[in-house]
Amino acid sequence: MEAGQGRAGPPAAAASAEALRAAERRFRTLVEQSPVSTQVFAPDGTTLLVNRAWEAHWGVTLGQLAGYNILRDPQLAAQGVLPVIERAFAGEAQAIPAIRYEPDRTIAGLGAVPYRRVRAVIYPGKDDAGRVQEVILQHEDVTERAEAEAALRRSEARFRALVQHSSELVYVRDLDGAIRYISPAVERLLGYRQEELLGRDRTALVHPDDLAAIAGQIARLEREGAPPGPLEYRLRHRDGSWRRMAGTAANLLDEPSVRGIVVNCRDITERKRAEEE
């Protein structure tokens, strides 16, 4: 019985070793074929493996990473994400917030990709005893999205600066007719403070005799997306008088589905009075 057990030991060990090698091959194949940029680290922070998606993403090969250690990366430390990465090496899966990363600042001469804006997930691979054997980092490229959002913020800032200092009255109304924004010129032209008109129906200030014409042109804009011709109408001043206004209305979005309307108008009361005289 003992002799038989002794003869069964080596084949069992060999089968176990082969199963381990097969699992390693499957893991490497999975990483290599993945379209997600993936980097695998040893427990000391050095790189063990990168896939083709990672090399294409960063413009760097595994051979160019000699001496790189993620736990000693000054860019990651400067951007405050190194403690998050250290927790992954200690055994906890983590999400890394979006940062801007420049490969050439870490390893001189890597200029194929000047920078990327990325966010990532990083998680440990453990053995049966719970010891960290490797750490896997996967990137998501958010460069285009981040730059589009930054461009939108700049555009909004320019728009606000333009209307805040415009001598003409600018207001934005949504599809239910409520005023969502009105420029500071309203106080000079109509005597109201901005906050008095926000959320109110735009037509509350329009002369009753002008409501039908204005409603028809706005309905056309909402229906067709094409801007109507110049609008002339009267708005009630805070003192009860009527001011003659000339303006234009435009779809706030460049698509048929209108989500809001921006109106730009100027006071032509004195000009009309002079014409009538």
Salt bridges, closest charged atoms under 4 A:
GLU18 OE1 - ARG21 NH2 2.93
GLU18 OE2 - ARG25 NH2 3.17
GLU24 OE2 - ARG28 NE 2.86
GLU32 OE2 - ARG52 NH1 3.17
GLU102 OE2 - ARG100 NE 3.35
ASP127 OD2 - ARG131 NE 3.12
GLU140 OE1 - ARG119 NE 2.78
GLU140 OE2 - ARG145 NH2 3.34
ASP141 OD2 - ARG116 NH1 3.22
ASP174 OD2 - ARG180 NE 2.52
ASP176 OD2 - ARG180 NH2 3.67
GLU195 OE2 - ARG193 NE 3.16
GLU196 OE1 - ARG193 NH1 3.94
GLU196 OE2 - ARG238 NH1 2.61
ASP209 OD2 - HIS207 ND1 3.90
ASP210 OD2 - ARG234 NE 3.04
GLU222 OE2 - ARG173 NH2 2.95
GLU224 OE1 - ARG220 NE 3.42
GLU224 OE2 - ARG223 NH2 3.59
GLU232 OE1 - LYS272 NZ 3.54
ASP239 OD1 - HIS237 ND1 3.22
ASP267 OD2 - ARG243 NE 3.03
GLU270 OE2 - ARG243 NH2 3.92
GLU270 OE1 - ARG273 NH1 2.80
GLU275 OE2 - ARG271 NE 3.38
GLU275 OE1 - LYS272 NZ 3.74
GLU276 OE2 - ARG244 NH2 3.56
